[in-house]
Amino acid sequence: MGNRKTLRLDKPEPGQVIALVSSEPDYRLCWLMLQHLNIHWVLSPPLHKDYLPGPGQDFTRYISEDKHILISNKCDNGVLLDKYRTVDYWILLHTSADQTDATAWCNRLREVPGICAAFVTPTEKQLTTLNDASPFSCGAGT
């Protein structure tokens, strides 16, 4: 099965995970969310993955003022979560967000030009390979 990874957090866990479908580049998507939703994203160090042969992969990552995380599912030479290859970006909502908040986020995100779809995904335990996506001290598991 290869290098299967699971998300294991030692510090506060993300509350909900939202999948975004958008053809916009990450910087423009952040700008659009700022303009339409007043969500300010700050560029963080990229999520670096080198589990596939060839050059490592860097997935862009942003953190909001409320500690939510926006991370790209795709980079020039790979996909973070192959099973979800139709997803372009992930938003990991901070632990304070519950299902109701995530649904409200999705409804607001769908109003942003450039976002084709936004939906709540399974919990982080069901998503694989997102380890180290959170700045809250993630580690790899099997």
Secondary structure, DSSP 8 states (H G I E B T S, - for coil): -----EEEESS---S-EEEEE--S-HHHHHHHHHHHH---EEEEEEEEE--SSSS-EEEEEEEETTS-EEEESEETTEES-GGGTT--EEEE--TT--HHHHHHHHHHHTTSTT--EEEE---TTTSBS-TT-STTTEEEE-
